[in-house]
Amino acid sequence: MTTLSTLIPTAASDVIGIFDQQGNQVLADARPTGVNVIRDSLKFTHPLEDNTSRADGKIILPVLITYSVVLQAGDYEATYSEINRYFLSSEELIVQTKARSFGRMIVKAMPHSEDPQLFDAIVVDISLEETQIATTLTVANNEAFSTTNRGQVQPQTPSTDQGSQGSVLFQLFGG
């Protein structure tokens, strides 16, 4: 009979892993069994008059990763507590996959299943989501956009130069 420990690689041969911001592997006792990475975007579409739709832009959504691990007997409580600590603290982590590294990831969910066929192990699917920080432009104290000390602005009658010119339509169709 094959035991679970012979089917799961050791830490020395980890190809995928979760690391803290200093590059230290975390959850080393949680044996990874797979990783699922979702890189997605949101396309902006709007209908046209001829019933077709047009896309004129998109935004890149945060990366979502499901990192499946097995917690072995003897490590249940300590490793599960470590996962829970990262879940509660929202500490940013780095997830290394075969394809690339994904930084600024936080533990979003940590559902687990306990299967009687895996009598000495617990399977946890750790969900991580990328933290995206946007930089914005703030216009403050710019004299061109100032509205201070203006009070109520009343409409003004156009000057004689502006009145004789009229609108473009007035000039075209005359008066």
N, C-alpha and C positions, 0 to 999 in steps of 0.2 A: 504494500500500500504506500502511495506517495503522500508525503505530508505537505502541508501548505508551505512550510519553510523552505522546501526544496524547489518550489515553483516560483518563489518571489526572489528577485535579485537582492544582493547585499548593497549596502551604502557605497562600497568601493566601486561598484559598477553602475551607479545611477547615471542615466543619460539625461533624465529630466529631474528637476528639483525646484524647491522653493527656498529663496534666500532672503536675508534681511538686507537693509541698506548698506551694511558694511561688507556684504559678500559672504557671510557665514550661513551655511545650510541650516534651515530650521525644519522641524518635523522630521528629523533624520530617522526616527524609529517608525514613522508611517511609511510603509512600503508602497511606492507608486505602482499602479496597475495600468494607468492610461491617462491621457490628457486630451481634452476636446477644446479647441480654440475657435471662437466665433469673432471674426472681424466683419463688421457690417456697416452700412451707411443708410442714410435716409435721403431719398431722392425727392426733390420738390417738383410736383407735377400739378398742372392746372388744365382744365378743359378749354378747348378752343370752340369757336362757333360752328365748325364743321363736325363736331362730335369726336374729334381726335383729342389727344392730350399731348402736352408739351412738357418736357423736363428742362428746367433752366438752372439747375444747381443741385448740390447735395452737401450734406454734412457727414463727417465720419463719426460714428457712434463709438462709445467706449468699448474696448475689447472685453469680452466675457470668456472666462476659462473655467472649465469643470475639470478639477484635478482629483482623480479617483485614487484612493489609498486604502490599504488594508492595515488595520491595527491588530497586532498579534497578542496572544495571551501573555500576560505579565506586563504589557505596555499599555493596556486599555486606558486606565485612568490617567496616567501621566501624559500620554500623547493626546488623548481627547481633551484634557485640561489645557494643553498647550494650544491646540486648535481653537478652543473656546476663548483663550486669552487674546489671540489675534483677531477673532471675531468681535469681541467686546471692545478692544482698543482701537480698531480700524488702522492699525499700523501698516504703512505701505511696505509691500513686499515685492520681490522680483521673482518671476516664474521663468525658469529656463526650460525650453523645449528643444527638440532636435532642430527645428526651423530657425528659432531666434529667441532672444530674451524679451520679456515683457515687464517693464517697470511700472511703478506706481499702482500696483494691484492691491486691493484690500479684500479681505474675506467677507463676502456678502451673505453666504448661507453655508450651513454645514450639516445637511441631512445625512443620516446614517441608516444602515439596515443591518439587522442581525438575522442571519440565515442559519437554520439548524444544520445544514450540510457543511457549513464552515464553523464547526463547533468551537474552534479555538481562535476565531478571528471576527472582527467587525469591519464592514466596508463603509467608508465615509466618502461621499462625493463633495469635495470642497469647492464651492462656487466663489470665484474671484472676479472682481470688476475693476477696470482701469479707472483711476481718478484723473479727470481732465480739468485743467485750470485754464480759464480764458483770461487773456489780458484785454482790457478795454481802454478806450481813449476817453479821457474826461476833459471837457473844456470848462475850466473854472477861471474866474476873474479875467475874462477876455473882454476888452472894451468894445469890440465889434458886436458882441452878443449881450451887452449889458442892458438890463431893463430897470435898473435902480434909478430912483429920483425922476421917473418919467411921468408919474401920475396917470391920469386918464388922458388918453390921446384922442382928440376930437378930429373928425374929418375936415379937410380943407377944400375950399373951392379952387379949381385949377386956375393957374395964372392965364393971362390972355394968350401967351405963346402956346401953352398946352391946350387951351380951349380951341384955338383956331386950327390946330393940327388935327384934332379929333382922333377917332379910332381908325384903324386900317379899313374897316368896312365902310365907314363914313367917307373916307377918301376914295374908295373904289366906286361906291354907288352914289356918292355925292349928295350934296345938300344944297 
